[in-house]
Structure formats: structure tokens, C-alpha cells
Amino acid sequence: MSVDRDVVLRRWLDADRSATRAAAITVSFTLALVAFAATLPLWVREKPIVMGGAVYYNGTGSSFRWEFAAADAWWVAGLVLAVPALFTVIGAVRARRRLARAERDIPWAVDLSTIGGALSEAQRRAQVRSRQADLAARQQRFIEQNRSRISLWSLFGGPLAYFVGGWFLIGLTLDVTGATATPLGAWLSPRSWFLLLLLLLPWSALAMRADRRRLARSRSSAA
């Protein structure tokens, strides 16, 4: 029996691709932001970096300021994104291990050696079909009983990197370009979280639509 492993392992493969993509994007973004921050002393001189933020709780809000030297911006950027980057890397490793375990433990072969040689050709074909059906049933039980979804490490680390890294990049850009001296920049600096949320909503809708199309194509190919 010829088994399409990609079809059987589709859930684990999808989780592995998503987790790997989240880790690659987060780590690349972290390195790019650290590299960008490392260049700041070359063109902002001794001017300190001042970033703002806002915290809302029970309908009330308060703002905060974060000031650090331009020469420290590179390690501050790395510190800000270290936790979400670590989360996504852990999520990618866990997804890859789950895929390896599934590929190792899922039943793949049909044992035809015990089919009696004295059977007629029709009886033999019926035995083969029965064992193939049994193999498919055992594979389906394995799929249903074993975890194949993307890890919570990736689900939490990816959005955390987006919001924390995006807030840091926006605040850094507004400060070094002098935009915080303008009314729009002064308003946006502590509220960049909401801008990031507004940008995330259409992207999430597009990603969900793409996932549904990919799932529909996988089902049609499996059929």
C-alpha cells in the first residue's frame, strides 16, 4: 500500500511550518532591530533616547517614560525581544519534536505476509483491502489521540514579539527623527499599541483566509 506521508502528517507538518516561520521571523526581526539600534550613536550623537508608553487599567490610564543612552540602544533592543524570541524558538523545537515522534510512531505498513497463499485472488484482494482499511483506521486514531497543534510557546511568543518589538521600533523611530516634538508624534508615541492592534486585525483576517484555503486544498487532494 502506498501511503502519502504528507497527507497523513498534515497537521504536524502545518504546525511545524507555522512554528518555524514564527521563530524565523521573530529572530530575524530581533537581529535587525539590534543592528539598527547599534547604528544610533553614529547619527544621534550624545542625545538620549526617550520612549513613552501608556498603561490602561479599569478604564484609567497612565503614561511612563523610558530614557537610555543611544550607545545602550542595541542591548536594550535585544533585551526587549529576548523573551518572545526565546518563546518562538522553544515552540519551533517542540513542533519539530512532535513531528519526528509522529513520523516514528504512527503505523505505516500493512502486513501482507500472513495472508494465506491458498486463497483465491478475489479472497486475497479482499484481505488486502481489509488490512488497508484497518491501517487507515489506526492512523486516524493516532491522529485524533496525539497532539498536533502549534505550541502555546509559538502562539504567545509571536504576538508578544509583534507588540513589544513594534512598540519599541515605533517609539525609537519617533524619538530619533524628532517626530515626538510634533502633536501627532506626541499623541502616537504612548498609543502605538493601538496602531499595532489595528494593523494586526486585517493581517489576521488574511492569514485565516489563507489557512482555510490551504486546508481546503489539502482535503481535496486527500480525497
C-alpha positions, 0 to 999 in steps of 0.5 A, a space after each residue: 500500500 502506498 501511503 502519502 506521508 504528507 497527507 497523513 502528517 498534515 497537521 504536524 507538518 502545518 504546525 511545524 511550518 507555522 512554528 518555524 516561520 514564527 521563530 524565523 521571523 521573530 529572530 530575524 526581526 530581533 537581529 535587525 532591530 539590534 543592528 539598527 539600534 547599534 547604528 544610533 550613536 553614529 547619527 544621534 550623537 550624545 542625545 538620549 533616547 526617550 520612549 513613552 508608553 501608556 498603561 490602561 487599567 479599569 478604564 484609567 490610564 497612565 503614561 511612563 517614560 523610558 530614557 537610555 543612552 543611544 550607545 545602550 540602544 542595541 542591548 536594550 533592543 535585544 533585551 526587549 525581544 529576548 523573551 518572545 524570541 526565546 518563546 518562538 524558538 522553544 515552540 519551533 523545537 517542540 513542533 519539530 519534536 512532535 513531528 519526528 515522534 509522529 513520523 516514528 510512531 504512527 503505523 505505516 505498513 500493512 502486513 501482507 505476509 500472513 495472508 494465506 497463499 491458498 486463497 483465491 485472488 478475489 479472497 486475497 484482494 479482499 484481505 488486502 483491502 481489509 488490512 488497508 482499511 484497518 491501517 487507515 483506521 489506526 492512523 486516524 486514531 493516532 491522529 485524533 489521540 496525539 497532539 498536533 497543534 502549534 505550541 502555546 510557546 509559538 502562539 504567545 511568543 509571536 504576538 508578544 514579539 509583534 507588540 513589544 518589538 513594534 512598540 519599541 521600533 515605533 517609539 525609537 523611530 519617533 524619538 530619533 527623527 524628532 517626530 515626538 516634538 510634533 502633536 501627532 508624534 506626541 499623541 502616537 508615541 504612548 498609543 502605538 499599541 493601538 496602531 499595532 492592534 489595528 494593523 494586526 486585525 486585517 493581517 489576521 483576517 488574511 492569514 485565516 483566509 489563507 489557512 482555510 484555503 490551504 486546508 481546503 486544498 489539502 482535503 481535496 487532494 486527500 480525497 
